[in-house]
Amino acid sequence: MFRDALLVAGKDLRIELRSRVTTNQVAPFAVLVLVLFAFALDPDRGVLGRATAGLFWVAVLLCTLLAVQRTFALETADGTRDALRLSGLDPAGVFLGKLGAVVAQLLALEVVLGVGVAVLYDTSVDTDGASPVAVVAALVVTALVATLGLGAAGTLYGVLAAGLRVRETLLPLLLLPVTAPVLIGATRAFESALDGVPSESWPWTGLLAVFALVYTAVGLAAFGPLLEES
Amino acid sequence: METVVHLRAAVTLLGRFPALAGVDLDVARGEVVLVAGPNGAGKSTLLRVCAGLLPVSAGEAVVLGHDLRVDPRGVRRRVGLLGHATGLYDDLSVVDNVRFWARANGARPADVDEALETMGLAGRLAKVEVHRLSAGQRRRTALAVLLARRPELWLLDEPHAGLDAAGRDLLDGLVTRAALAGATVLLSSHELDRAAALAHRRVTIAGGRIAARSDGDAAPPAAPTRAAVEVPGVP
């Protein structure tokens, strides 16, 4: 399973490196979303500062939709889905591989978005009374766990929608509601860390970890049947 | 002789439409069988059923010893399907595509090199991204993927489409040599004369049923009727 996962993740990332869809289209889209938020909330820059965490994760969520649609567009073009079914690849390995590739792309996008909110929203970290290391650790772990959850849910619903003719419009309808807990948990965790109280972010990070584990487990079990049936 | 494909009153529904409406067919190891018939007759459906990609709703369907009604996935690793689509990733190079699918099927690296060499894709062309290839070169790449898998059952749906004269001769040679080596081949084609020259026998499908058989299911000849064609890169 892990060999197959590495093979699929390597293939997906190699395709992204060659096609540069993530760097040339999704990353500019993510920055554009941040700029539009800034335009919309410009009259009161205080709102931008207070809403930084939420706006960051809304932008990540929108990027997740694009990344998931892209990764499954690869598997619907020119019979690749049938080729995947005919191959000896373990469906659970395919799930893990596609999850790994999506997570890697989202983490890279989050770095871009992080720089974006720091520059555009003038976001700063209030470290009064808190260790900077603890703040950074809370932000990094939250980002990792939340991204894993988004990737797992996205990969699961992505394969569900991939075989349908209405996949482009169906995926957001399926994915956005179920990822609401990630949006809430990651936003609260980021807010606590940015406010200089990283200890308050860990319960939210725990919630995110449960979400990620549940969707990863369901994805491992259900990806094969969904690949066959959808 | 070992039966590789055994279908008895096999029915496949696409929605409520019976794409196969009771097919009886037996194909022995090493046989090359041409599946002829008009558009929409069920040729592609028959090949996809044999690949384990479409479900059998009723009847018997056993391919390479796997009961397709119980274990359709069991047969997939052992067949090679070349359909209308190529199953290639546009943004990967020729060699990356062949290498990925070969690894996915447990093939050796040497099989990749040999397949590329055989299909005339070695060298500079191997590094070209698939979306830059002509239709014929894409077809050759798909054939290289199939070759690297070394399938026991070749399922070729309009395999000559898109190939130039040299490519068609190459394909004919590959089919002939595969059959001589013990592989079984089911191919559908509208180029009946060319395909018939490759095949031991012909079945004609119409309305999802076998409408005619060229030889009444007689025992296949010991070797393909067309002489083996020399294929570069294949010993």
Interface residues (C-beta under 8 A of the other chain):
Chain A: D4 L7 K11 R14 I15 R18 S19 L74 A77 D78 G79 T80 D82 A83 R85 L86 S87 G88 L89
Chain B: R48 A51 G52 L53 R76 R77 V79 L81 G83 H84 A85 T86 G87 L88 Y89 D90 D91 L92 D96 F100 W101 R103 A104 N105 G106 E129 V145
